[in-house]
Amino acid sequence: SAAAEAVAEQRRCKLLNDYRDPTLLADVDAVILCTPPVTHYAMAKHFLSNGVHVLCEKPLTIASAESQELVELSERAGLKLMMA
């Protein structure tokens, strides 16, 4: 959208339309997830699976089994997974 392009230009940053854009992974060490809770699991799993630390707004996920899976994934990968 024009508004997103304007903000990106003003802040001198890239505009990406999808968190799965592979160019993002090359540019970040960590992400902050400030999206609706229903999106947290998929997004956190994507980033953790690709070696990126995750700080997630509460709740971590909407299902406890998904939260447990993310914790185990972060531990196996040696990555930080935190809630804010």
C-alpha positions as CSV (number, residue, x, y, z in Angstrom):
1,S,0.0,0.0,0.0
2,A,1.0,3.6,-0.5
3,A,0.9,4.2,3.3
4,A,3.3,1.3,4.0
5,E,5.7,2.5,1.2
6,A,5.7,6.0,2.7
7,V,6.5,4.8,6.2
8,A,9.3,2.5,4.9
9,E,10.7,5.4,2.9
10,Q,10.5,7.8,5.9
11,R,12.2,5.3,8.2
12,R,14.7,4.2,5.5
13,C,13.8,0.5,5.9
14,K,12.7,-2.3,3.6
15,L,9.1,-3.0,3.0
16,L,8.2,-6.7,3.0
17,N,4.8,-8.1,2.5
18,D,5.3,-11.5,4.0
19,Y,7.3,-12.6,7.1
20,R,8.4,-15.7,5.1
21,D,10.3,-13.5,2.6
22,P,13.7,-15.1,2.5
23,T,15.5,-11.8,2.3
24,L,14.3,-11.0,5.8
25,L,16.2,-13.9,7.3
26,A,19.5,-12.6,6.0
27,D,19.0,-9.3,7.7
28,V,17.8,-10.1,11.3
29,D,19.1,-11.9,14.3
30,A,15.9,-11.5,16.3
31,V,12.2,-10.5,15.8
32,I,9.4,-9.1,17.9
33,L,6.0,-10.6,17.2
34,C,3.3,-8.0,17.8
35,T,0.6,-9.7,15.8
36,P,-2.8,-11.3,16.7
37,P,-2.2,-14.3,19.0
38,V,-3.6,-16.7,16.4
39,T,-0.5,-15.9,14.2
40,H,2.1,-16.4,16.9
41,Y,2.7,-20.1,16.5
42,A,3.3,-20.2,12.8
43,M,5.5,-17.0,12.8
44,A,7.5,-18.1,15.8
45,K,8.1,-21.6,14.4
46,H,9.2,-20.1,11.1
47,F,11.8,-17.8,12.7
48,L,13.0,-20.3,15.3
49,S,13.4,-23.0,12.5
50,N,15.5,-20.5,10.6
51,G,17.9,-19.6,13.5
52,V,16.2,-16.3,14.6
53,H,15.6,-15.4,18.2
54,V,11.9,-14.5,19.1
55,L,10.4,-12.1,21.5
56,C,6.6,-12.6,21.4
57,E,3.8,-10.5,22.9
58,K,1.5,-12.5,25.2
59,P,0.0,-15.0,24.8
60,L,2.8,-17.1,23.2
61,T,0.2,-19.2,21.4
62,I,-3.5,-20.1,21.7
63,A,-2.8,-23.8,22.4
64,S,-0.5,-25.1,25.1
65,A,0.8,-27.9,23.0
66,E,2.0,-25.3,20.4
67,S,3.7,-23.3,23.1
68,Q,5.5,-26.5,24.4
69,E,6.6,-27.2,20.8
70,L,8.1,-23.7,20.4
71,V,9.9,-24.0,23.7
72,E,11.4,-27.3,22.7
73,L,12.4,-26.0,19.3
74,S,14.1,-23.0,20.8
75,E,16.0,-25.2,23.3
76,R,17.2,-27.6,20.6
77,A,18.3,-24.7,18.4
78,G,20.0,-22.8,21.3
79,L,17.8,-19.7,20.6
80,K,16.0,-17.3,22.9
81,L,12.2,-17.5,23.0
82,M,10.7,-14.9,25.3
83,M,7.3,-13.3,26.0
84,A,6.7,-9.6,26.6
